[in-house]
């Protein structure tokens, strides 16, 4: 017994210097990769929370835009980042984590194997809106009836393939049997402009982007996409309330790091985020932008990604959606 005890103490003494030699984290500025261009909603969110996270972590959090290929370029940069030490992390979204694996035959990263979830960060309310001069409807049932009288189909605006805007409409078509024809644009701005101009008739649009056009009367909201009504539009029923049972779509995003990042680092990033969204001024700015901040554990975010991946895999395959 004494010999085993002495051996254990000797082993501990040998390991102790190595343990104490581990550098403190973070030991350098931290990069927050945004896989979309500057100026969009994801970029706005990242730049709003980065300073607060940096203050908590003791190192600046620097936002770096790595746009392109449906978020693949930015996601791959983090998934392949070495060393896996948490000095680089990703703000991805539904497309990055749950849609790309089904939409691309070959993907340069595996969201569930190459990336480790940190926390869900935010959700975005979406509304189904119509240009009333093009589609004179007031609810989903009237839209379905109009589609039935339009053999060529009703056109809708999509910022790009695989976005929440696009897939929400494809899910609606799948669950109602409507013939809806996607008109794809390079970004949300051109899509909304054509919707306002009457070149297309409808679109699922995030609340912040839709608000000024709803207030001006140029767009009419006919349904909320999520599981409950939107507080800012309490008189607009959900799609599910209008007879399309089970329809539930929200935009969402969250932080991940390269797989293999130490657990304490993941927990520290999680805690820093929660602290960054706590100030009332930050919450006010997010609310004005139509962004609902959320939190949660890495395990909860993992489960959510898995569920969303399965959900959208079915839509992508049944609707034969291909990456451009």
C-alpha positions, 0 to 999 in steps of 0.5 A: 500500500505504501509503495502504491501511495509513493508511486502515485505521489511521484506521478502527480509531482511529474505531471504538476509542472506540465499542468501549471505550464498550461497558458491562461485562456484567452492569451491573445485576441479572439476572432469571431468569424461571421460567414456573411458580408458586413452590414447584414443582420448576422454581422450587426449581431456579432458587432453588438455583442463582441465588445461585451464578450471581450470585456468579460474575457479580457481580450478583444473579440474581433469580428471577421467577415468570411462570406461566400458559398452559403456560409461554407467558407466561414464555417470551414475556416473555423472547422479546420482551425488549428489549434483547437484552442477557442481563439477562433469561433463561428456565428453560424445560422440555420443554413450553416448548421442544419441545411448545408449538409443536405443541400451539398453533396460534398461539404468541406465541414461536418457541422456535428463532427467538426464543430462543437456547439457553444450556445444558441445566440438568437432567434428571428421572427418571420412573417409571410407578407404579400404585396397587396397589389399583386396578391390581394389576399388577407390570410393563408386560406385565401392564398391557397385558393388563389394558388389553386386558380393560378395553374402557372403558380405564384412567384415568391422572392428568395434571397438565395437558396437554402435561406430561412426565407426560401425553405419556409416557403418550400415547407409551406408549399409542401404542406399545402400543395400550392404551386409556388415558384422561387425567384432567387436573388443575390441577397435580401435587398434585391429580393425585397425591392422586387417584392415592393415593385410587384415583380414577385408577390410574396415572401417570408421576411424577417420582422425587422426588414418587414416592419417599415414596409408593413407600416407604410402599407406596401406589404401586408402580413398574412401569417406569422411563421413561428409557433406563436404570434409575434408580440409586435403583430398580435392580430396576425395569426400563425400559419399553424393557426390558419389550418397548416398544422405543425408549421413552425419556422424561425430564423436562428443562429449560434456560436460554435468552435472547432471540435476538440476545444477544451470544455472550460473554454467553451463554458467561458465563451458561453458565460461571456455571451450571456453577460454581453446580452444582459445590459438593457441597452443591448437588449433594446438594440436587439429588439429594435432589430427584430432579434430575440437573444437566447442562451442555453447550454452546449448540449441544448444547442446540439440537440436543436441542431440535430432536430433542425437538420432532420427537419430540413433534410426532408424538405430539401430532398422532397422539394429537390432543392439543389445548391446553386 
